[in-house]
Amino acid sequence: MSKNILMKLKPLFDWMPAYAGMTGVIILLTMLAACGFKLRGQAYLPPEIRTIYLKSNAPYGSFTEQLRQTLVSMGIKLVENEKDAPIVLEILNEGTQRQLTGLSTTTPVNTYQLIYTVTFKITDNAGRALGPVRSVSARRAHVVNSSEVLSVNMEYNLLEQDMRREAVYQIINQLGSRSVLSHLKLSPNPKPQ
């Protein structure tokens, strides 16, 4: 019975497959834009602070390089002299901790929690702090099978790289935070373009 009804209604919906996918995509993108969703790397930084001096105790380390590349790819100008920038971003410390969360006595598999933490401060070019010393962290679970040492090291490196990337975006979001902008007496809301 229901099959016959569907067969009778089929001509009414012949147009749907061609437009349903496109309509669904348009509706989804409209909803995402309406709720304020932004892709990573789309953090708002006012033009007044799009010039930054980046300071680090490990200027050629993996994290500092990744942060530098991301800032430049976002159109942020990095200067050589801290007096030439309204904001100084100083990376004080960064590193990974490994905590054992699961130990198996019957199998060679252990579970660890990796915690990547970056401590930094944001100052103006006169050295005045724009808020307290801050830290961001990223966490990942890491399963270690002692019989597969090579793949464990590769996985660890990939997880650490992913955590570094997450920490970079957290720091960029902090640069555009209300507290930093209010210290500089700038509006935290993006201006229409």
TIDREN-844041 format. One record per atom (N, C-alpha, C, O): x, y, z. Coordinates in steps of 0.001 Angstrom, whole numbers, plus 500000, padded with zeros to 6 digits. Example, Ala and Ser with C-alpha at 12.3 -4.5 7.8 and 13.67 -1.06 7.14 Angstrom:
BEGIN
513190494310507800;512300495500507800;513200496700507800;514236496681508465;512850497750507080;513670498940507140;512900500030507870;513409501138508039;
***
This chain:
BEGIN
500828498809500000;500000500000500000;500869501250500000;500709502117499142;501807501350500975;502636502551501072;503572502671499866;503947503780499485;503947501549499270;504802501587498091;504069502230496928;504667502994496170;502779501935496771;501979502536495701;501851504044495891;501921504806494927;501662504468497136;501531505903497410;502837506611497064;502829507691496473;503954505996497437;505252506599497126;505477506687495625;506032507673495140;505062505689494899;505215505688493445;504378506798492807;504803507405491824;503193507065493361;502336508124492832;502913509507493146;502756510444492362;503584509628494305;504141510914494708;505503511194494085;505958512338494086;506160510164493552;507507510297493005;507615511397491955;508577512162492006;506684511526491002;506831512602490009;506843514005490636;507433514927490073;506208514164491771;506192515476492418;507564515864492960;507869517048493104;508395514853493262;509691515123493880;510869514811492961;511998514680493434;510626514692491662;511713514405490729;512765515521490714;513940515251490469;512367516737490967;513294517865490960;514208517882492192;515280518486492160;513793517234493255;514453517368494546;515913516912494576;516735517646495126;516292515771494032;517684515356494152;518673516365493574;519775516510494102;518309517048492526;519219518002491909;519435519224492790;520536519773492818;518421519653493500;518517520880494284;518643520638495788;519048521542496519;518312519454496260;518304519193497702;519696519353498305;519843519966499362;520702518820497657;522064518923498179;522533520362498260;523075520794499277;522320521102497183;522754522497497142;521970523334498159;522543524182498843;520685523096498252;519858523834499213;520307523535500637;520398524443501464;520584522289500923;521049521908502254;522366522585502602;522541523051503728;523293522648501653;524578523296501885;524386524784502143;525012525337503048;523535525438501366;523285526871501546;522661527133502908;523047528078503596;521706526308503299;521063526480504610;522085526269505725;522110527043506682;522921525248505627;523936524967506641;524925526120506767;525239526541507880;525418526635505648;526373527741505692;525741529007506261;526396529755506987;524470529252505936;523771530412506479;523621530296507983;523809531271508711;523283529104508445;523127528896509891;524462529060510620;524516529650511699;525538528535510025;526854528669510648;527282530129510721;527809530575511740;527057530868509648;527421532291509646;526576533073510645;527077533985511302;525308532725510761;524404533446511662;524778533238513133;524571534133513952;525318532087513470;525656531831514875;527048532344515232;527472532220516381;527761532914514271;529070533496514559;530227532539514356;531345532843514773;530002531398513733;531066530421513489;532123531016512570;531803531641511559;533398530813512936;534505531241512094;535495530094511996;535669529335512949;536139529966510857;537170528962510702;538381529378511526;538559530559511823;539213528406511895;540436528739512613;541250529695511761;541244529630510532;541938530569512439;542745531533511715;541966532783511376;542520533715510793;540702532826511726;539867533965511413;539612534835512637;538606535543512690;540502534793513615;540328535608514811;540398537079514429;541177537471513560;539577537885515086;539566539308514795;540652540015515590;540698539929516817;541505540697514891;542479541579515518;542327542934514837;542430543021513614;542084543992515608;541928545315515000;543191545725514254;544284545269514588;543052546576513254;544225547015512482;545315547634513359;546500547556513035;544906548249514473;545880548896515357;546858547914515994;547954548309516391;546481546647516097;547400545667516703;547774544547515731;548122543447516160;547708544812514455;548092543803513469;549590543844513183;550073543232512231;550316544582514031;551774544592513996;552230544136515372;551852544723516386;553042543089515402;553419542450516671;554924542196516689;555538541881515669;555486542342517867;556862541905518093;556784540587518854;556185540522519928;557384539548518306;557355538219518912;558695537952519580;559748538001518944;558632537670520866;559834537458521675;559752536062522280;558705535655522785;560869535328522224;560864533969522766;562260533594523229;563256534041522660;562324532759524281;563631532258524713;564130531153523780;565289530747523864;563265530669522901;563643529686521881;563125530191520529;562157529646519999;563768531236519963;563230531869518754;563172530957517521;562420531229516585;563951529895517519;563936528981516372;563343527622516732;563506526655515988;562662527549517862;562018526308518279;560781526021517440;560273526897516740;560308524797517519;559149524370516717;557916525217516986;557219525622516056;557647525486518266;556439526250518594;556529527684518084;555592528185517461;557645528336518346;557807529733517920;557726529843516402;557121530778515878;558327528899515698;558254528906514230;556820528734513747;556385529429512829;556086527815514360;554694527588513960;553849528822514260;553009529206513446;554058529442515409;553342530669515762;553673531777514766;552777532476514292;554942531936514454;555380532965513503;554718532753512134;554191533697511546;554747531526511634;554167531226510323;552665531491510310;552139532030509336;551976531118511380;550526531314511445;550186532795511487;549272533240510794;550910533560512293;550657535002512366;550862535665511006;550041536475510575;551948535323510339;552233535904509017;551163535498508008;550746536313507185;550717534243508066;549691533784507114;548355534483507347;547516534539506449;548157535020508560;546934535764508871;547056537239508507;546127538017508726;548198537619507953;548390539005507556;548907539890508673;548836541115508572;549422539298509730;549962540072510843;551438540325510561;552188539410510222;551838541582510707;553220541980510437;554048541764511702;553710542277512769;555131541005511573;556061540792512678;557264541699512453;557880541684511387;557586542483513466;558672543445513320;559901542995514103;559813542156515000;561054543574513744;562331543215514360;562608543986515647;563394543540516483;561965545140515809;562206545993516972;560910546130517760;559876546475517189;560951545866519056;559710545897519839;559106547291519949;557913547409520230;559878548347519740;559355549717519782;558481550023518559;557727550995518564;558584549189517508;557810549403516281;556437548741516308;555685548841515337;556100548068517405;554828547342517497;554057547777518739;554658548000519789;552746547900518635;551946548240519811;551839547081520802;551554547291521981;552070545854520319;551940544644521150;553238543845521099;553830543652520037;553662543390522269;554801542479522364;554263541174522939;553721541143524044;554420540108522179;554004538779522626;555266538020523003;556100537718522149;555398537713524290;556596537031524770;556240535620525231;555428535429526136;556861534648524590;556676533246524968;557680532959526080;558891532987525859;557169532685527268;558026532475528431;558481531029528570;559623530759528942;557573530101528267;557878528694528468;556901527859527650;555749528247527460;557358526731527176;556469525784526494;557040524383526650;558255524186526673;556130523407526756;556601522040526903;555462521051527048;554302521417527238;555832519794526954;554856518706527031;555094517876528288;556227517516528608;554007517582528990;554046516661530129;553353515370529711;552436515379528890;553797514288530274;553193512986529979;552773512355531294;553608512095532161;551467512107531444;550950511498532664;550386510123532338;549599509968531404;550790509147533101;550284507790532929;548848507733533440;548582508046534601;547918507331532563;546511507254532979;545993505824533000;544978505540533635;546675504934532318;546227503542532316;547402502596532148;548183502726531205;547526501649533060;548625500699533040;548049499297532980;547181498929533771;548546498525532031;548068497149531900;549179496194532292;550308496308531815;548856495264533154;549848494269533565;549818493040532664;550750492236532674;548740492894531882;548610491703531039;549013491955529590;549331491010528867;549003493197529161;549382493523527777;550450494612527798;550602495321528793;551189494742526696;552243495769526661;551701497165526301;552430497974525727;550448497451526625;549823498719526251;549620499590527484;549062499145528487;550077500828527398;549869501825528447;549201503043527821;549398503329526640;548418503751528610;547746504950528132;548292506155528884;548418506141530109;548611507194528124;549143508423528696;548257509592528296;547570509547527276;548282510617529096;547667511889528736;548821512849528474;549662513081529343;548848513405527262;549856514399526918;549255515775527164;548133516052526740;549990516625527840;549524517978528128;550595518941527632;551706518984528162;550247519703526615;551166520691526047;550764522055526583;549626522481526388;551675522745527254;551365524021527883;552327525096527389;553531524870527270;551772526260527106;552578527422526721;552235528553527680;551065528885527873;553264529139528278;553096530285529166;553620531507528425;554700531467527835;552854532588528457;553235533784527700;552693535025528386;551834534950529264;553217536166527964;552665537427528436;552555538383527264;553294538299526284;551614539283527401;551369540289526369;551608541646527013;551006541975528036;552493542429526406;552783543766526912;552660544766525766;552587544387524597;552638546049526123;552725547056525076;554211547327524837;555064546742525505;554521548208523891;555928548413523544;556709549188524610;557928549328524501;556015549695525642;556693550343526759;556949549351527894;557527549717528917;556525548103527719;556754547074528725;555644546932529745;555764546129530670;554548547703529601;553419547585530532;552623546324530202;552274546084529046;552346545536531213;551600544278531037;550161544567530635;549510545430531224;549671543859529646;548273543957529211;547518542771529788;546941541965529057;547533542680531100;546902541565531782;547960540705532445;549154540993532357;547515539647533108;548453538773533822;549213537856532860;548885537754531678;550237537192533404;550907536137532638;549860535068532378;549111534698533282;549803534574531165;548754533626530760;549372532301530340;550556532219530012;548550531282530358;548983530000529803;547812529350529088;546652529494529475;548156528639528044;547169527857527290;547677526420527266;548879526173527361;546749525480527138;547183524087527083;546273523291526158;545119523643525913;546836522226525667;546102521283524824;546395519886525350;547509519597525787;545391519027525305;545537517662525834;545189516630524767;544302516836523938;545905515528524814;545624514412523923;545888513112524670;546773513041525523;545116512094524340;545359510749524871;546353510060523940;546277510197522719;547277509324524529;548304508635523746;548415507200524238;548781506950525387;548099506274523365;548179504852523698;549524504329523203;549871504474522030;550269503723524116;551615503253523801;551661501739523882;551398501141524926;552002501136522756;552210499694522705;553715499489522617;554324499810521597;554312498967523662;555770498869523722;556359497953522646;557569497978522423;555544497158521985;556064496294520927;556110497025519576;556620496475518601;555589498241519508;555593499014518258;556255500372518485;555612501414518357;557532500349518820;558256501546519241;558296502601518133;558109503784518416;558535502206516880;558655503172515792;557361503944515572;557378505169515459;556248503238515512;554975503914515273;554561504763516470;553886505779516300;554952504368517667;554639505139518870;555323506495518797;554707507512519117;556583506529518383;557313507792518270;556704508692517195;556589509903517388;556316508106516072;555687508904515011;554363509475515497;554073510648515258;553563508673516170;552279509143516685;552475510246517716;551743511236517722;553463510075518587;553757511087519601;554094512426518922;553594513476519326;554941512377517896;555327513601517179;554121514262516521;554000515487516544;553229513464515933;552025514020515307;551091514641516341;550522515707516106;550934513981517480;550089514526518542;550667515835519079;549932516790519330;551983515869519251;552617517086519755;552474518235518750;552236519379519138;552617517927517473;552432518946516435;550993519476516451;550778520680516315;550024518599516614;548626518994516680;548358519855517912;547617520834517832;548949519504519040;548769520296520259;549418521671520119;548881522662520614;550574521738519446;551216523037519190;550307523928518359;550156525118518634;549701523328517331;548792524084516460;547612524632517263;547224525788517090;547048523812518131;545929524250518956;546350525390519888;545608526356520068;547538525273520477;548036526325521373;548260527629520623;548003528706521163;548733527547519392;548923528749518566;547597529490518410;547539530703518608;546545528778518060;545249529428517855;544665529955519166;543974530973519169;544934529279520265;544470529799521555;545171531121521890;544541532042522410;546454531212521598;547191532452521854;546685533567520958;546523534699521415;546436533272519708;545917534293518790;544561534802519277;544279535998519196;543728533901519779;542448534335520346;542655535224521560;541895536169521773;543688534931522367;543983535767523529;544435537172523111;544140538151523797;545152537266521985;545580538582521498;544378539478521194;544434540692521389;543306538875520721;542102539638520395;541078539657521513;539934540055521295;541472539231522714;540515539146523825;540127540533524327;540837541515524112;538992540584524992;538492541859525542;539490542502526498;539669543720526486;540144541682527330;541053542263528322;542247542947527655;542649544030528080;542818542335526622;543945542952525921;543490544219525212;544140545260525305;542365544125524501;541876545282523758;541474546421524681;541671547589524348;540911546090525842;540509547151526767;541730547860527357;541676549063527609;542822547136527579;544053547784528048;544584548766527001;545179549790527334;544356548433525737;544791549309524651;543720550334524278;543913551166523392;542581550250524980;541430551139524745;540899550997523311;540592551982522640;540802549736522869;540231549406521560;538945548632521754;538748547992522787;538075548687520771;536800547966520845;537003546498520548;537697546158519590;536405545598521361;536542544157521094;535653543684519955;535799542547519504;534741544512519479;533832544105518415;534389544495517057;534832545629516872;534372543560516094;534900543883514780;534092544974514104;532867545029514212;534806545835513410;534148546883512643;533682546291511322;534383545452510757;532523546698510807;532070546176509533;533025546600508418;533540547718508407;533242545685507490;534155545986506387;533419546141505094;534035546397504060;
***
